[in-house]
Every structure is written in C-alpha cells, then in structure tokens.
Amino acid sequence: MSVTIYHNPDCGTSRNTLAMIRQSGVEPIVVEYLRTPPDADTIIEIVGNAGLSLAEALRQKGTPFADLGLGESGVTDAQRLEAIAAHPILLNRPFVVAPKGTRLCRPSEMVLDILDNPAIGPFSKEDGEVIIDETGKRIV
C-alpha cells in the first residue's frame, strides 16, 4: 500500500497527520510541497480527488491570498494555479493520497478515514488533544 502526504513540517496539523500514518504501520512518501511543489496537473488531480474545488483548497492564513486578490469574484482556476505555482504556501495542507481515497486532512484525524489500518492505538495530538483513547476508542 502506498500513501503520499503533501507535508509542511512547520505545520502541527501536518505533523500530527504524518504521525498517525506512521502509527498505522505505513511509512508514507513524504512530499515537502514547499520545497518540491507539485505541478499543476498533480494539484488538479489531488484537489479534485479530495472532492474540493481549487478555491476550497487555498490557504488564506499566513499566505499572500488577500494581497493577490484570490478572494475576489471572477478569479479563475488558471489564476489560482498560477498563484500556487508562484506561492506553494497557498495550497492548504496536508493532502494525503491513499488507496482508500484522497483527503485534505484538516483536522488531522480525517486521515483515519482513508488508512487501511485506522485502528492505530492510542493517539494524542502534539497539543495533548486525545484522538484515540487507551481503549482504542476514537474521540469525536
């Protein structure tokens, strides 16, 4: 089974998602998308497979989203792709591609829905939030 995560190591959500994948017994392909941005076709594919539009896949916080006018009406997908190519930080994260599907894993526990082994045992996020308790029950 191959799992790919489009990862930002500076993002807690991304780190938590990566930790859950690894705890499931899988060593994923880790694409640090800020260093190695996916091409436009890959972006279209992963965003579409996740059931999102390009507009929904854009990150606003901590990005040049507003400065580039990406929230204005009339912005095209071609313009969004051009902006992501110039500023990869605009692509929200982490996207995970797995045999069971593709997800934008925000919150990070969404990754459990697409892992072959979602019964990963107890898991707490970096901030201490319990996702799976010591009995294996997922806390919702």
Summary of the structure (lengths in Angstrom):
residues: 140
radius of gyration: 15.6
end to end distance: 26.9
largest distance: 50.3
contacts: 395
relative contact order: 0.21
helix: 33%
strand: 17%
